Amino acid sequence: MQANELYGRQLNLTVAQASDLPVNTQRLMSMQVTASLVQCQRCHSRLKRAWAQLPNQHYYCYQCLNLGRISTLTSLYHIPEPNDFPNRPKLTWTGTLTPQQTACAATIQAKFATHQRHLLWAVTGAGKTEMLFPGLAWALAQGLRVAVASPRVDVCLELYPRLQAAFASLDIALLHGRQTEPYRYCQLTVCTTHQLLRFRAAFDVLIIDEVDAFPFAANPRLTYAVTQALKSTGALLYLTATPSQALLRQVRQHQLSISYLPLRFHQHLLPVIKVTLRPNWWRQIQHGQLPTVLRRWLQEYAQTQRRFLLFVPRVSQLALVQAAVQQNIPELTGLTVHSTDPDRLAKVQQMRSATVQYLITTTILERGVTFPGIDVIVLGADDTIFSTAALVQIAGRVGRSKERPTGLVRFICSSYARPVKQAQRQIKQVNRKGRRLLNELSTVSTAVTP
C-alpha cells in the first residue's frame, strides 16, 4: 500500500494487513468498550454490548457494516494529511456568472479563506455548482485539499463530470458504494457522505451538497463523519434549495452564515404547481386504467415528444403504473427506476441521453439530477411519503435549461394535503422575492442606460 493512500484517511485493517505500512502510520483504536456500551471509533455509534458481541468475546459495529466490518479484532490506521499537491490546477470553465451569482460566489470564497461555516440557500436551478467554481479555484491554487460530498450517489455522478470539465487538468477522485476503481489520493474528491467516514482531518474545505436530503438529514453518524473528515481549521459549506429548520436555527443562532438567491441562473421564476384532485386515481391504476386527466396529458406528450418524469409514492406502485401507461398509451417509451434498482444508474443515463421519453420513479430522483426540457407529474402527491421539501425539489426538476426555462408541474392528489399547500406557498413566496429582485435589476439597468 502506498503511503498517500492513508493520507487523511482511516483504514480498518487487521495487524497482518497492516504489516507493510509506512513507519509514520498511526494506529488508532477501532472500538471503545465500556461496562455497558461499545462505541465505534469510525462512525461514533454507541452500541449495546449484547447486540455488538461476537462469539469470541470480541465486538463489532453493526451500524457501518456497509463500509466493511470493524471490530475489536482490527484497528484504524492513519497518516496525517500533508497536502502533498505540487501542481496548482487552474479553472478551465469559461462561462459567466450573473451579478447575483457573482455576489454569492465571492462570499463563498471569503468563507473558505477565513475557515468559516456557511449555508448557500439557492432555489433549484440557481446554478449552485457554477457558484462554487471561483472558491474552488482559489482553494486549489492555495494547495488545499477539497471534498464535495452529497447524500445521493446520483448527485455525485452529476457533479463529477461538471467538475472535471471545470478543472480539466486536475485528477478528481469519485467515491461511492458502487465504485469499482481503486482509491487514489487526489486534491479534489467527489463522494457520498457515507464515504466521509473513511477520512480523518483530511479536508481544508468540505462542501455538502443537498444537505437536507436523505440519508444525511437527521443522521448523527453522517453529521459526525463531516466533523471527523474536516480539519479543525477547515471551512464547511452547505448547499440546498430547501434548508431544514435545524439549519435555519443554526443561522439564527449565528453558528452559520448564509447567502440567499431566489432567482434561477436564466432569470426566470420557478414553475408553479398545478393540483388536480382525483380521489380514485390509484383504484383506476389497479384496474389498468388511467385517470382521464392523466391520459390526456400523456397523449399530449406522445404527440409533442416532450419528455417527463412521473413520480409515485412507493416502489410497489411502479410496475402497475407503468403497465397502465403502456396499455393506454403504447407509443410512449419509458422505464421505472428506484433506489435499489440494480440498473438505476444506467436507466438515469438513458433518460439523460434521451433514449427514453420518460421515467416513472420514486423520490430517489427528487433532486440532484438534471434533464433539460422536462415536465413533471406526481401521482399521489398528498401521500405522507412526500414532504414539503421533497415536493419543492420535485417541482424544481422543471425549467432548468435556458432553452426551455419554463414547464409544467402537475400534481394528482386524493386530497389537498398540508405539504402540497405548503409546497405551493413556498414556491410562490420564492417567486415573489425573485420578481422583486428582477424589478430591482430592471430599475438599475434603466438608471444606467444613457
C-alpha positions in Angstrom: 0.0 0.0 0.0 1.3 3.5 -0.9 1.7 6.0 1.9 -0.5 8.5 0.2 -3.5 6.1 0.3 -3.5 6.7 4.0 -3.1 10.5 3.9 -6.1 11.9 5.8 -7.8 8.5 5.8 -8.5 5.9 8.5 -8.4 2.4 7.1 -9.8 -0.6 9.0 -7.1 -3.3 8.9 -6.0 -6.4 10.8 -2.5 -6.5 12.2 -1.4 -8.8 9.4 -2.9 -6.5 6.8 -1.0 -3.5 8.3 2.4 -5.2 8.5 3.9 -3.4 5.5 2.6 0.1 6.2 4.9 3.2 6.4 6.7 3.8 9.7 4.8 7.1 10.2 1.4 5.4 10.2 -0.7 6.0 13.3 -2.6 3.0 14.8 -5.9 4.0 16.4 -8.4 2.2 18.5 -11.3 0.8 16.4 -13.8 0.2 19.2 -14.0 1.7 22.7 -15.5 -0.8 25.2 -17.0 0.2 28.5 -19.0 -1.7 31.1 -22.4 -1.1 29.3 -21.6 0.2 25.8 -19.3 -0.2 22.8 -18.5 2.9 20.8 -17.3 2.6 17.2 -14.4 4.9 16.5 -15.2 5.1 12.8 -18.9 6.1 12.8 -19.1 7.1 16.5 -22.2 4.9 17.1 -22.9 3.9 20.7 -23.9 0.2 20.7 -25.3 -2.1 23.3 -22.7 -4.7 24.3 -25.1 -7.6 24.0 -26.0 -6.6 20.4 -22.4 -5.9 19.3 -20.8 -9.0 20.8 -19.2 -11.7 18.7 -18.9 -15.4 19.7 -15.2 -15.0 20.6 -15.8 -12.2 23.2 -14.9 -9.5 20.7 -17.2 -6.7 19.5 -18.1 -5.2 16.1 -20.1 -2.3 14.8 -23.4 -3.2 13.1 -24.1 0.5 12.1 -21.4 0.9 9.5 -21.2 -2.6 8.1 -21.6 -1.3 4.6 -18.1 0.1 4.8 -16.7 -3.3 5.9 -16.8 -4.9 9.3 -14.9 -3.0 12.0 -14.3 -4.8 15.3 -12.0 -5.2 18.3 -10.0 -7.6 16.1 -9.0 -4.7 13.8 -7.5 -1.2 14.2 -7.8 2.1 12.3 -4.6 3.2 10.5 -4.0 6.8 9.6 -1.3 9.2 8.3 -2.0 12.9 8.9 -2.9 14.9 5.8 0.3 16.5 4.4 -1.3 18.4 1.5 1.1 16.9 -1.0 -0.1 18.7 -4.1 2.8 20.0 -6.2 0.7 21.2 -9.1 -1.7 24.2 -9.0 -4.7 23.5 -11.3 -6.5 26.3 -13.0 -10.1 26.9 -13.7 -10.9 26.0 -17.3 -14.6 26.8 -17.1 -15.2 29.8 -19.4 -18.8 30.6 -18.5 -20.0 33.8 -16.8 -22.0 34.3 -13.6 -24.9 36.6 -13.2 -24.4 39.6 -10.8 -26.3 37.7 -8.1 -24.3 34.5 -8.6 -21.1 36.6 -8.5 -22.0 38.0 -5.2 -22.7 34.6 -3.7 -19.5 33.2 -5.2 -17.5 36.0 -3.7 -19.0 35.3 -0.3 -18.2 31.6 -0.6 -14.6 32.3 -1.5 -14.3 34.6 1.5 -15.7 32.0 3.8 -13.2 29.4 2.5 -10.4 31.9 3.1 -11.5 32.6 6.7 -12.3 29.0 7.6 -15.9 29.6 8.3 -19.2 27.6 8.2 -21.7 28.9 5.6 -25.0 28.0 4.0 -25.9 28.8 0.4 -29.6 28.7 0.1 -30.4 29.0 -3.6 -33.5 27.9 -5.5 -33.4 24.8 -7.7 -31.7 25.7 -10.9 -29.9 28.8 -9.5 -26.5 27.4 -10.6 -25.1 26.4 -7.3 -22.3 24.3 -8.9 -21.1 27.2 -11.0 -21.1 29.5 -8.0 -18.6 27.1 -6.4 -16.0 27.4 -9.2 -14.2 30.7 -8.1 -13.9 29.5 -4.5 -12.7 26.0 -5.6 -10.2 27.6 -7.9 -8.9 29.7 -5.1 -8.7 26.8 -2.6 -6.9 24.5 -5.2 -4.4 27.3 -6.0 -3.6 27.5 -2.3 -2.8 23.8 -2.2 -5.8 23.0 0.0 -7.5 19.6 -0.1 -11.2 19.8 -1.0 -14.2 17.5 -1.0 -17.6 17.9 -2.4 -20.0 15.3 -0.8 -23.6 14.6 -1.2 -26.0 12.1 0.4 -27.1 10.8 -3.0 -24.9 8.9 -5.5 -26.9 10.4 -8.3 -25.9 13.9 -7.3 -22.2 12.8 -7.2 -22.5 11.3 -10.7 -24.0 14.6 -11.9 -21.3 16.8 -10.2 -18.3 14.7 -11.2 -18.2 15.4 -14.9 -19.1 19.1 -14.4 -16.1 19.5 -12.1 -13.9 17.5 -14.5 -14.8 20.0 -17.2 -14.3 23.0 -15.0 -10.8 21.8 -13.9 -9.7 19.9 -16.9 -6.0 19.4 -15.8 -7.0 18.1 -12.3 -7.3 14.4 -11.4 -10.5 14.2 -9.4 -11.5 11.2 -7.2 -15.0 9.8 -7.3 -16.0 7.7 -4.3 -19.3 5.9 -3.7 -20.5 2.5 -2.6 -20.8 1.1 -6.1 -17.4 2.3 -7.2 -15.1 -0.5 -8.6 -11.9 1.6 -9.2 -9.2 1.6 -6.5 -8.8 4.6 -4.3 -6.3 7.2 -5.2 -5.0 10.3 -3.4 -6.4 13.5 -5.1 -6.6 17.1 -4.2 -10.3 17.2 -5.1 -12.7 14.4 -4.1 -16.4 13.9 -5.0 -18.0 11.4 -2.8 -21.2 10.3 -1.0 -21.4 11.5 2.7 -21.1 7.8 3.8 -17.6 7.8 2.3 -16.5 10.6 4.6 -16.4 8.0 7.4 -13.2 6.7 5.9 -11.5 10.1 6.4 -9.9 11.9 9.4 -8.9 15.5 9.4 -8.3 15.3 5.6 -10.1 18.3 4.1 -9.4 22.0 4.3 -12.7 22.7 2.5 -15.7 20.5 2.7 -18.9 21.1 0.7 -22.1 19.2 1.5 -24.5 19.4 -1.5 -28.2 18.7 -0.9 -27.6 18.8 2.9 -31.2 18.3 3.7 -31.5 15.1 1.7 -32.0 11.5 3.0 -29.9 9.8 4.3 -27.8 12.7 5.6 -30.6 14.7 7.3 -31.1 13.8 10.9 -28.4 11.1 10.7 -26.0 11.6 13.6 -23.4 9.2 12.1 -23.1 11.2 8.9 -23.0 14.5 10.9 -20.1 13.0 12.8 -18.5 12.0 9.5 -18.4 15.6 8.4 -16.9 16.8 11.6 -14.3 14.0 11.5 -13.3 14.4 7.9 -12.8 18.2 8.2 -9.7 19.6 9.6 -10.1 21.6 12.8 -9.2 24.7 10.8 -11.3 23.8 7.8 -14.2 25.6 6.1 -17.6 24.0 5.7 -20.2 24.9 3.1 -23.8 23.6 3.0 -25.8 23.8 -0.3 -29.6 23.3 -0.6 -32.7 24.8 -2.1 -34.8 23.6 0.9 -33.0 24.1 4.2 -34.2 22.2 7.2 -35.4 24.0 10.4 -32.3 22.7 12.1 -30.1 24.5 9.6 -32.1 27.7 9.8 -31.9 27.5 13.6 -28.1 27.5 13.3 -28.3 30.6 11.2 -30.5 32.4 13.8 -28.0 31.3 16.5 -25.1 32.8 14.4 -23.5 29.4 14.2 -23.8 29.5 10.4 -23.7 32.4 8.0 -26.0 32.5 5.0 -26.3 33.6 1.4 -29.7 33.5 -0.3 -30.5 33.5 -4.0 -34.2 33.3 -5.0 -33.6 33.5 -8.8 -32.5 30.9 -11.3 -29.5 31.5 -13.5 -31.6 32.2 -16.6 -33.6 34.8 -14.6 -36.9 33.1 -14.9 -39.2 32.3 -12.0 -39.9 28.8 -10.7 -42.7 26.9 -12.4 -45.8 26.8 -10.1 -47.6 23.7 -9.0 -51.0 22.9 -10.6 -53.1 20.5 -8.4 -55.8 18.2 -9.7 -58.0 16.3 -7.2 -58.7 12.7 -8.3 -59.6 10.6 -5.2 -59.8 7.3 -7.1 -56.6 7.6 -9.1 -55.0 4.5 -7.5 -58.1 2.3 -7.9 -58.1 3.2 -11.6 -54.4 2.3 -12.0 -55.0 -1.1 -10.3 -57.7 -1.8 -12.9 -55.2 -0.9 -15.7 -56.9 2.4 -16.4 -55.6 6.0 -16.3 -57.4 8.9 -14.8 -58.9 10.9 -17.7 -56.8 14.0 -17.0 -53.6 11.9 -16.8 -54.5 10.1 -20.1 -54.9 13.5 -21.8 -51.6 14.7 -20.6 -49.8 11.6 -21.7 -51.4 11.7 -25.1 -50.1 15.3 -25.4 -46.6 14.0 -24.6 -46.9 11.2 -27.2 -47.8 13.9 -29.8 -45.2 16.5 -28.8 -42.4 14.0 -27.9 -41.7 16.2 -24.8 -40.0 14.2 -22.0 -41.3 13.9 -18.5 -40.8 12.4 -15.1 -43.7 10.6 -13.4 -43.4 10.3 -9.6 -45.2 7.8 -7.4 -45.1 7.4 -3.6 -43.9 3.8 -3.4 -41.7 1.3 -5.2 -44.6 -1.2 -5.1 -46.7 1.1 -7.3 -44.1 1.4 -10.1 -45.0 -1.7 -12.1 -48.8 -1.1 -12.1 -48.4 2.5 -13.1 -46.1 1.5 -16.0 -48.4 -1.3 -17.1 -51.4 1.2 -17.2 -49.3 3.7 -19.2 -48.1 1.1 -21.7 -51.6 -0.3 -22.1 -53.3 3.0 -22.7 -50.5 5.0 -24.4 -48.3 2.3 -26.0 -46.4 4.8 -28.2 -44.7 6.2 -25.2 -41.3 4.6 -24.3 -40.1 4.7 -20.7 -38.7 2.9 -17.7 -39.2 2.6 -14.0 -36.4 3.3 -11.6 -36.0 3.3 -7.8 -33.2 3.4 -5.2 -32.5 -0.3 -5.0 -32.8 -0.9 -8.8 -29.6 -2.6 -9.9 -29.8 -0.8 -13.3 -30.6 2.6 -11.7 -27.6 4.4 -13.0 -27.9 3.1 -16.5 -31.6 4.0 -16.6 -30.9 7.5 -15.5 -28.2 7.8 -18.2 -30.8 6.6 -20.8 -33.0 9.5 -19.7 -30.1 11.9 -19.9 -29.3 10.7 -23.4 -33.0 10.9 -24.5 -33.0 7.2 -25.3 -36.3 7.0 -23.4 -39.1 9.7 -23.2 -40.0 9.2 -19.5 -39.1 7.7 -16.2 -41.6 6.5 -13.6 -39.8 6.9 -10.3 -39.9 7.5 -6.6 -38.4 10.2 -4.5 -34.9 9.0 -5.4 -34.9 11.4 -8.4 -36.4 14.3 -6.4 -33.1 16.2 -6.5 -29.6 16.2 -7.9 -30.4 15.1 -11.5 -31.0 17.5 -14.4 -32.9 16.6 -17.5 -33.3 19.6 -19.8 -36.8 20.5 -21.1 -38.8 18.1 -19.0 -42.2 18.3 -17.3 -43.2 16.6 -14.0 -46.2 14.7 -12.9 -46.7 13.5 -9.3 -49.3 10.8 -8.6 -50.5 10.8 -5.0 -48.7 14.0 -4.1 -50.7 14.0 -0.9 -49.2 10.7 0.3 -47.3 11.0 3.6 -44.1 9.9 1.8 -43.8 13.3 0.2 -42.6 16.1 2.5 -42.9 19.7 1.6 -39.2 19.8 0.8 -39.5 16.8 -1.5 -42.4 18.3 -3.4 -40.5 21.6 -3.9 -37.4 19.7 -5.1 -39.5 17.6 -7.5 -41.1 20.8 -8.9 -37.6 22.1 -9.3 -36.7 19.5 -11.9 -38.7 21.6 -14.4 -37.5 24.6 -16.3 -33.8 24.0 -15.7 -32.5 24.9 -19.2 -32.1 28.3 -20.8 -33.6 26.8 -24.0 -36.8 25.9 -22.1 -36.8 27.9 -18.8 -40.5 27.1 -18.1 -42.5 23.9 -18.0 -45.4 22.1 -16.3 -45.6 20.8 -12.7 -48.7 18.7 -12.2 -49.9 17.0 -9.0 -52.7 14.5 -8.9 -54.0 14.1 -5.3 -56.7 12.4 -3.4 -56.9 15.3 -1.0 -55.4 18.8 -0.7 -52.8 17.8 2.0 -50.8 20.2 4.0 -47.4 19.5 2.4 -48.9 20.1 -1.0 -50.3 23.5 0.1 -47.0 24.4 1.8 -45.0 23.5 -1.4 -47.3 25.7 -3.5 -46.9 28.5 -0.9 -43.1 28.2 -0.7 -42.7 28.4 -4.5 -45.0 31.4 -4.7 -43.0 33.1 -1.8 -39.7 32.5 -3.6 -41.1 33.8 -6.9 -42.3 37.0 -5.1 -38.7 37.5 -3.9 -37.3 36.6 -7.3 -39.8 39.0 -9.1 -38.7 41.8 -6.6 -35.1 41.1 -7.5 -35.8 41.3 -11.2 -37.6 44.6 -10.8 -34.6 46.0 -8.9 -32.3 44.8 -11.7 -34.6 46.4 -14.3 -34.6 49.7 -12.3 -30.8 49.7 -12.1 -30.5 48.9 -15.8 -32.8 51.7 -16.7 -31.0 54.2 -14.5 -27.6 53.5 -16.1 -28.8 53.5 -19.7 -27.7 56.7 -21.4 
